[in-house]
Amino acid sequence: MRHFRDGLLADVAEAVFGEDEVVAGIDVAVEFHNAGMAAFLSWVNVMLCFEGALRDEVIYEGGLVHDPVFYGVTATAALAFIVLRSRKNHPKKVAEKKLFIAAAALGIIGSGLATALVHIAQIVPPAASSACGVCIGVGVVAITIAWGKLLVAHDLRESLVLVSTAMCMQWVPFVIMMLVPFAARMALVLALPSASVGDTLRYNAATCRYEKYQFGQPHIDAATGETPAFEASREPRKTDSAILNRMAIMVFIFSATIQFIWTFFIKMFTNNLEPSLFPVVFAVLTVLTFAIMGLALFAMQRQKSYRIELYYRMAFLLCVCSAGAFSLATQASVLAYMSIYAGFSLVVPTLWMMALGFSFMTKSSITNALSLLSTAEYAGFLIGFALVDALKPLGYASYGNELSAYICTAVIFAFSVAYVWIFPERDLISLSPTMFGLSTESLEARCAELGERFGLTKREKELLELFACGRNSAYIEKELFISKNTVASHRKSIYRKMGVKTQQELLTLVEGN
């Protein structure tokens, strides 16, 4: 049975049976509205971007309204995510719901007040702007965690499509926001987070009510009463925390560098983009992100392999291109803007899917992984923004001067370090099969099946599972207390028996393709 309104099944059950209780096992498919998450992402951008509702009346100058709001949002979000990750005891479900509603309401009220202050006051006290930013930051944290809990309850491939679509749709209200009068702008500022909160509450209620699912806990199949095999994922290993920490460092570098680039462009360049072109830029950006993500998802579907390294690869390329475009002629400013925002639109779904995948693989709460990565993201925004403010005493930059050249070189270097050494693409490649290809069955069960099919020995089956998890020879040597030559010999035998030549082909086979 498929429902579209929360309460429908309960109302029918009560009307037919006279009681509101479970009388049979029913699988309920909860349909996501991409617009719900898109509304949330768009709202966050409106609160943080110069081109949004909180842009200062004096274009590009900052310091009156936008700067205090930005600092308030990012600092509050980073600190709140740190607190969430450090807490071992979480409130009960009823208390958690009340806290979520209160925090979300605070964020909505704060955004409305900030937008109103920009419109009605020529000069807004920094304390008032900062207070609005703190309120918005609390709401951002609450809604982020709510969406994370919803997404982790579903197949990761479905979540990838949802997040990708939402990242494209977020620019539509963003463009509208820049063209409408104050009354409509205020309505959008209040409506976007409210719609997102409404979606999370409705889907949360539906999932918990009908599937008896507690977010972050093993899912119980309603038809069989058993936990699916994929939920019985492996226990966390010591190396898992190291992987997550490297993810966080990567996110911090990308976020700080991206924020630094576009803030530097806005605050430090004298011949920056004409404000009237912003709606055109973001309209084209909407089409561009749809095209990029659509092609990536099409390639994944065609290959029957859901791997987010495609997003990571394109995000790196676009970010590097944007850094180079800032140092070129004035005509390249539009390209620079679109490429940096498109790159960021690819970094965000990568962040979300890494958090969801890590939670899936380690049976850990989504709050822990998402809080760490979100802390890195907002801390990066804060640092990148503050660095530009620190450079302002050096004076305005112009295209082609030495400061601009040095900045672009440093930015490209930072991106390269994060991409090549901190969290390289090969780590995503090794994680993706477990995250996506095996979201319906356990890795252990799949490897056992393949071992029997291809006549692998007991030891070879052990190594197959480790290879499928992306482990290298050095790790296997320590884990199984065998020599490097023995690992190489077993690897060669496994590849020969299974008819593959590379680990990539092995991973594809393990995925079932």
N, C-alpha and C positions, 0 to 999 in steps of 0.2 A: 504494500500500500504506500502511496506517495501523498504527502500532505503539503499544503502551501500556506496554511494558517495555523499558528499555535493554538491548541485547544480543540481543533476540529475532531480528532479521534476520541478525545475524552468526552466531548459533548455527545457524540454518536453512541459511545459505549453506555453513557449514563441514560440516554433516551431508550436504548434497546433493552439493557439489562437491569436498569434501575439502580445501578451502583457504579461508582467511578473507581473501578479497580481492574487489574490485569486479569483477563480471562483466557488469554492465549498468547503465545509467542509471536510477535509481529516485528518484522524488520521495517524500519522507517527510514527512508532516504531523505536526509535533510538537504535541501537545495540552497546553495549560497547565492546571494545576490552580489555580483561583483561590484555593484554600485555602492554597497555599504562600506567596503574597505577603501574603495576609490575616494569616497567622500571624506573618510578619515585622513588619508594621505594628502588629499588636496587641502584640507583644513590646516594640517601641519605646515605645508609649504606656504600657505597664505600668511601664517603667523610668523614665519622665519625669513621669507624672501623679501628683498627690496621691492620687487615688482608686485607684491601683494597688497592687501588692504591697509597694512601698517606703514607703507612707504611715507617718508617724511614729506611735508609740504615743500621744503627746500630740497629739490631733487639731488640725490646722491650725497648730501652732506652728512647725514646721520647725526646722532648725538641728541636730538630733541625727543624723539619718541622711539624710533626703531631700535636703536642700540640698547637702551635699558630693557625693552621687551625681549630682545634676542638673548641678552645675557641672562635674564630671569628665566626664560624657558629652558635654555640649554643647561644652565647650572643646576636648576631644580630637577630636570629630567635625569641628568647624570647621577646626582646624589640619591634620588629616589630609587633608581635602578640598583645602585650599590646597596641600599638598605634592603630592598627586596631580595637580593641575592644572598645577603648575610643572614637573613632570618631563617631559622630552622623550623619554627612552629608557625604555621599559617592559620588564620582564623577559620572557623567553621563556615560551611557553605552559606548559611543565612547571613552571617556577619560579613563574609566576603562580598556577597551581593550588595549589601547596604553600603559598604565602603566603596565599592566600584561606582555605584550610582552617585554617591556624594562627591567622589573625586571627579567623575565625568562632569557633573553639574558645575563644579567649581571651575573646571577648564572652560566650559561653555560660557559661563558668566564672565570670566576673565577676558576671553576673546571679544565678547560683546562690548565690555567696558573699554578695552584698549582701542577698538575700532571707533567707538563713539568719541573718545578723547581726542583722537587724531582729527576728527571732523570738526569738533566744536571749540577746540582750544588752539591758539596759535603756539603757545609754549606750554608743554605739559611737564610738571615736576618729575624728575627722574625717579623719585620714590614711588609715585603713583604708577608710572610705567613699569617699573620693576615689580611692583606688587601684582599687576596684571600678568606679567610674564611668569611669576611664580605660580599663580593660579592655573595658567595655561599649561605649564610644565607638569603639574599634578594630573591634569586631565589627559595629557599626552601619554603619560606612563600607564594610567589605568586602562585606557582604550587599547594601547599596544599589547598589554598582557592579555586582555580579553580576546583580542583577535588571535594571538598566539595559541591560547587554549582551545579556541575553536578549530584552528587549522590543524593542530597536531592530532585531533581526534579523527581525522580523515586521511584517506590515501594521499601520499605525498605528491603523486602526479597530479591529482585534482587540485591540491593546494598550490602547486607550481603554476598551473594555468590560471587559477584565481588571482594569485598575487601579480602575475605578469599582466593580466587584463586590467587589474586595478591600477597598476603603475601607468598604464596608457590612458585610462579614463580620467585619472586625476587632473590632467591638464585642461579638460573641458571646462569645469567650473572655474578654474584658475583664469582662463581667457575671459569668461563671462564677467568675473569679478573686476577685471580691469576696464570694462566697457560700460558698466551700468552705473546709475547714480547712487548716492549714499544709501537711500532707503533699501534698495535692492541688494546693495553690498552688505549691509547690516543683516538683512534677512538670510543671505547665503552664509555669512559667518556663523550665525546661530543654527541654521538648518543642517549644514554639513556634519558637524559632530553629533547633533541630535539624531540624525538619520542613521549614522554609524552605530551609536549606542543602542538605538532601537533594534537594529539588526542583531547585534551581539546578544542582547537580552532575549530576543525571540528564539534564536537558534540555540542558545544555551538552555533555555527552558525546554525546547523541543527535544534536544538530544538527551538531557538528563532525565526527562519525564518518561520518554518512551524506550530508551535504550539502557536506562540505569547506568549511564556512563558518568564517572567522576573524572573531570579533566585532569590529565597528568597521571591517571591510574590505569591499570590494564582494562581493556575493553572486554566485556562479556557478550558473546554472541547471543542474541535473543532467541534464536531458533534452537540452538544446541545447548545453550547454557555453559559453553566452554570458552576458554580463551583461545583465539586464533593463534596459529603457530608463530606468525610474525611478531606477535606481542610478547612472546616468550624469548625476546632477544637476549643477546649475551649480557653477562654481567660487566659493569664498567671496569676498564683496565687503567693502570697508572698512566699509560700513554694518552688516554682520552683527554685528560685535563690539559696535557701539553698541547694537543691538537687544538682544543678550544681556546687556549690562551694565545696561540699563534693566530687563530682566526681573529681574535679580538684585536691583536696588534695590527693585523692587516686592515681591519675595519677602521681603526683609529687613524692610520696613515692615510688611507683613501679619503675618509671624511674630513680630516684636518686639511689635507691638500686641496680637495675640491672646494671647500668653504673658503680657503685662502685665495684660490684663483679668482672666483667670481667676486669676492669682497674687494680684493686688490684691484680688479678691473673697474669696479664701480667707484671706489673711494679714491683711487690713486691716479686714474687716467683722466686727463683733461678733455680728450676727444672721444668720450665713450658713446655708447649706443643711444640714438635718438629715442626718447621715451615713447613717442607715437608708434614706434616699430615693435614694442613689446607684445601687443596682441598678435601681430603677424608672426613673430618669432615663435610664440607658444602654440599658435595654431599649426604652424609647420611642424613644430616639435611633436605635437600629438600624432600627426600622420607618420612622422619619422619613427617614433617609439613603437607604434603599432606595426610598422613594416619590419623593424629590426626584430622585435620579439616574435612577431608572426612567423618570420622566416626561421628563427631559431627553434620555435615549437614545431614547425612543419618538418624541419630536419630531424628533430628528435623523434617525432612520430613516424617518419619514413624509415628511420633506422631502428625503430622500436627500442630506443635506448634513451632514457631521460637523464641527461647529464648536464649539469649547470655550468660546466667549464666553458661552454659556449658563451654564456652570459659574462662570465668572468673575463674571458679573452676579449670580447668586444668592448666591455667596460674599460679595460686597460687601454685598448687601442684608441677609443674615443677620448679618454681623459688625456692621453699623450698628445693627440691631435689638437685638443682645445688649448693645452699649454703652449704649443707651438703657434697657434693662431693668434694668441694674445700679443705676441711679439711682432706680428706682421703689420701690414698696412691697415688703415682704418676700415677698409672694405671687408676685412676678415672678422670684424667684431661680431657680426651676425652668426657666422660660422662658429666662432668661439663660444658664443652663448648656447647655441643649439647643441654643440658637441658635448659641452660640459654637463648640461642638464640631461642629455640622452645617456651619457656615461653613468651619471648618478642614478638614473632610472634603471640601469642594469645592475648597479652595485647593491641597491636595496633588496630586490628579490633574491639575489645571491645570499645576502645576510639572513633573510628570513628562512630560506631553505636550509642553510647551514645549521641554524638554530633548531629547526624542526627535525632535520635529519639526525643531529646529535642527540636530541631528546629521544627519538625513535630507537637509535642504535643502543643507547645506554640505559634505557628504561628510566630515565631521570625526568624530573619535572621540567616542562617547557619554560617555566619562570626562571630557572637558574641560567639556562643557556641564553635565552632571549635577553635577560637582564644584563648579562655580561657583555654581549655584543652591542646592545643598545647603549650601555654605559660608554663603551668605546666610541660609538657613533656620535653621541651628543657631546662627549668630552672633546672629540675631534672637531666638531663644529665650533665649540667654544674657543679652543686654542687657535684654530685657523682664523677666526674672526678677530681675536685679541691681537694676533701677530700683525695684522694689517694696521690696527690702531697704533701699535707700537712703532710701525714704520712711517706713520704720517708725518712726524717731525722732519723726515728726510725730504719732504716736498712732493709735489705731484710728479707723476711719471708721464712720459710721452712714448709713443711707439718708437721703438728702435734705440732708446737710450740704454746706457749701461745697466741701470738698475733693473729694467724690464728683462734684459737678456740674462742677467744673473738669476733673477727670480724664476724665469722659465726653465733654465738649466737645473736649478735646485728642485723644482717641481717634478720634472721628468725623472730625475734621479730618484726622488722619493717614491714615485709610482713604480719604477723599475725594481727598487729594493724590495718593496712589498710583494710585487708580483713574482719575482724570480727567487728570492731567498726566504722571506718571512713566511708566506703561505703560497707556495708555487702551485701551478695548475695541476701538477701530477698528484697533489694531495686531494684535490677535488675529484680527479679521475678515479682515484682509489676508493674514495668515499661514496661516489655516486651509485655503483651497483647495489650496495647495501641500502642506500637511502631510497632508491627509486625502483630498481629492477626487482628487488625482493620485498616489496611492500606488501605482498600477499602470501608469503611463505617464509619460513625461517631459512637463514643462510645455512645453518647446520643441516637441516633436512635436505635442502637442495644439493649440497655438496655430497651428502651421504648417498643420495639417489644417483648422482653422476658417478660416484666412486664405484657403485655396484654395476652400473651400466657399462663402464669402460674397463672393469676388471682391475681397479687400483688396489694396491696392498693397503694394510691398515695404516702404515706410516705415510704412504702417499696420500691417503684420505686426510690425514692430519695436516699435511703440507698444503693440500688443495684448499682447505678451509682458510688457512693463513694467507695463501696467495689471493684468494677471493676477497679477503678483507683488506688487500692492498699492502700487506707486510712485505718488507724487503728481506734480503738474505741475512743481513746483519741481525735483524730482530729475530728471525727464525733460529739462527745459530744459538742465541742466548736463551730463547724460549724452550727449545727442545734439546739443548746441550749436545749439538752435533756440529761437525766441522763444516767449513765453507764448501769444501769439495763434495761432501755428502749432500748438502743442500742442492748444489748444482747438478749432481747426478740424479737426485729425485726429481728436480724440476724438468730435466731433459726427458726422463722416463714418463712423467705425467703429460707433458706436451705431446710426446710421440703417441701415447695410448689414446689421448683425447683428440688427436688430429689438429692441434693448433701450433702456431709458431711464436706467438708473442703473448704477454700477459694481458694485453688489450683484448685479443681474441678469446683468451680464457675467460675474462670477465663477461664478455658478450655471451659466451656459452653458458656460464653460470646463471646469467639473467634469464635464460630460457629462450634466446633468440637464435 
